Amino acid sequence: MTTETLTPQQAGQLAREVLAEIERAVVGKPEALELVMLGVLAGGHILIEDLPGLGKTLLARSFATTLGLEFRRIQFTPDLLPSDVSGAPFYDQRSGEMVFRPGPLFTHLLLADEINRTPPKTQAALLEAMAESQVSIDGTTHRLPDPFVVIATANPIEYEGTYALPEAQLDRFLLRVRMGYLAAELEARMLRARVDRAAPEAVLRPLSNPAQVLAMRAALERVEVSDDLVEYIVALVGATRSHPQIQVGASPRGGLALVQLARARAVLDGRDFLTPEDVKSVAVPALAHRVTLKPELWVRQVDSDDVLAALVAQVPTPQTVPDKPADSLADAAVARS
Amino acid sequence: MTAPDAPGPGERTGRPVRPGSDEAAHTAALRRVLAVGAVAGLAFAALELRPAGGLLTGGGAPLNDEFGLVLLLALGWLVLLERTLRYYRTQVRHLVDLPPRAYRLREAAMRLIPLAAIGLPLVLLFLYPTAKHLPLPPLPAPEDSRSPRPLPTFQPPPPTRAGGHGLLGVLALGITILAVLAVLTCAVLVWRRLRRLPKPAAGHRVRRTRTDERELADAVASARRALLQGEDPRAAVIACYAAMEDSLADSGIERLIADSPTDLLDRAVTAGTLRGTDAGALTALFHEARFSRHPMDQTHLSRARAALDAIAEQLGEQAARAQPQDTAQRQDVSTEVSP
């Protein structure tokens, strides 16, 4: 389906234009918007966890519109069934055969609103779709459209009538984003923008299409990652497994997510090589939801974001002067060119 | 009967049996029992020694009516606890990966030691005047008629507080108030020190800025040499950045172990040592030289030179601005010193 090839610089330019367009609708959330864009570029799924009314749904819809992706939304409720998500076969009277009717999962960008309100059985219906971009029903495998992105929202404060996502499903999300409240000045700007446009929401222009999204994703593969940074990422992931406050550390999938998100950050900055800053900036969103803290920390209300931030501040970054002499780097460059 | 293949007691749990572990546990329990017994015995003996005395009765102890000694003890306690906490802080400050229990213990110690340092002397000072410093009743004379000498009879000491309102009493009251105020002042000072309240440091910023400029200028010179002499632009750019990093470390802005180049330069820019644009350009060049395989040529070299020139120019301007201030400060100092 990929009809064009983009360099990392071109992909970054397009991604920045998309972000600028979305910022017309979602005011004052540049960090959250960037993280969601990184998730889209890295080919993953995004979990947005925050309080109600902070613009989670608006954000997802704005991305779908601006990226030119087909958009569907599922409001997860306690009585939702797996077949309501993935689709089910029904009897076609004209042909006399069982025909599969696709569910709302068959779309480019799916907003799974309040995903923790539905029981684990329905949540599990998303597992195969998120991991392998396909759905198996009655022994038949149905491919999902490409690209397929799930943006799920979860409300972290309600416990009654909610079902916490199991670790296996949390691990399927490439990153977790928290939006947070706006600062007073930004909130005033948001209200002013609403009054000035005299409409509930800003009308956004589509700046991309599914093929270009795939091309942007392909551009990530051209981002260089030096050996030192691979070791740094391994050290970060390994530190989560030996940290005294963490019961279960990050999985190898967490390391892969960290690499891809860091590469997406490099693309967004218009670079075709990774730096320690790229890794550090996405380490907490990529890893915090993949670790399980020890029970005594729940009592102290210590958040995994705080533990991961402290951990990132302890793991040594690559040293200034490389162990490998500069000549060998130059030779490698010559050989590559 | 036990089956031949049946596991032993230690094998069932999967843990190795350490020889003497039961004995060690028994000894530890015995020690605890002995310690509790000793404390209980001492308490019982104290109660039996003066059964008629109340909890706040001063009795005939050596500290009775020695308020100065009590003050000295309170001050000594303050100093002792302050030293203890300082030593404890130096020992545990750098421990970051503590298990939760040790972490809680450290936090509790950090809070309780200052409280104990301040609280105990205050309680002592407030309780001491209200304690009943009354003479205790005489001990019962032993009924031993065989003693040829009569036992000395108890002579109650003369009352130390006359209760009058003479000059001596007012003087004593004033000295007492002054002493209490001194102890309270010491307590507040110790509390501030323990809580690490910031103290104004005059003149520190000016001297440090001057040091930064000199060291950074040296670094710029060494980096220029690296750029001029180096045939490999990649190595030259890396050497240039490393020299700048060393100079920042010498001037107090050290690269932490988990710092990225941007983290370090953000701190330098925030401190006013470097300017953001030039430092950012140099950092970007370093990133490219260090973490990419891009072929680097004279273009990169010239950009590095331009960034270094801009930094050198900035440092020169800062030095020129700082020189009249230093001269003025020296003149002020000489004016103050001269009669």
Chai-1 contact restraints between the chains, C-beta under 6 A:
chainA,res_idxA,chainB,res_idxB,connection_type,confidence,min_distance_angstrom,max_distance_angstrom,comment,restraint_id
A,E224,B,S292,contact,1.0,0.0,6.0,A-B,restraint_1
A,E224,B,R293,contact,1.0,0.0,6.0,A-B,restraint_2
A,S226,B,F291,contact,1.0,0.0,6.0,A-B,restraint_3
A,P244,B,D97,contact,1.0,0.0,6.0,A-B,restraint_4
A,P244,B,P99,contact,1.0,0.0,6.0,A-B,restraint_5
A,F273,B,F291,contact,1.0,0.0,6.0,A-B,restraint_6
A,F273,B,S292,contact,1.0,0.0,6.0,A-B,restraint_7
A,T275,B,H287,contact,1.0,0.0,6.0,A-B,restraint_8
A,T275,B,F291,contact,1.0,0.0,6.0,A-B,restraint_9
A,P276,B,S260,contact,1.0,0.0,6.0,A-B,restraint_10
A,E277,B,S260,contact,1.0,0.0,6.0,A-B,restraint_11
A,E277,B,T262,contact,1.0,0.0,6.0,A-B,restraint_12
A,K280,B,S260,contact,1.0,0.0,6.0,A-B,restraint_13
A,E296,B,P100,contact,1.0,0.0,6.0,A-B,restraint_14
A,A313,B,A258,contact,1.0,0.0,6.0,A-B,restraint_15
A,Q314,B,A258,contact,1.0,0.0,6.0,A-B,restraint_16
A,V315,B,A258,contact,1.0,0.0,6.0,A-B,restraint_17
A,P316,B,I257,contact,1.0,0.0,6.0,A-B,restraint_18
A,T317,B,A258,contact,1.0,0.0,6.0,A-B,restraint_19
A,T317,B,S260,contact,1.0,0.0,6.0,A-B,restraint_20
A,T320,B,A242,contact,1.0,0.0,6.0,A-B,restraint_21
A,T320,B,E245,contact,1.0,0.0,6.0,A-B,restraint_22
A,V321,B,A242,contact,1.0,0.0,6.0,A-B,restraint_23
A,A326,B,D232,contact,1.0,0.0,6.0,A-B,restraint_24
A,A326,B,R234,contact,1.0,0.0,6.0,A-B,restraint_25
A,A326,B,A235,contact,1.0,0.0,6.0,A-B,restraint_26
A,A330,B,R234,contact,1.0,0.0,6.0,A-B,restraint_27
A,A332,B,R293,contact,1.0,0.0,6.0,A-B,restraint_28
A,A333,B,R293,contact,1.0,0.0,6.0,A-B,restraint_29
A,A333,B,P295,contact,1.0,0.0,6.0,A-B,restraint_30
A,R336,B,R293,contact,1.0,0.0,6.0,A-B,restraint_31
A,S337,B,P295,contact,1.0,0.0,6.0,A-B,restraint_32
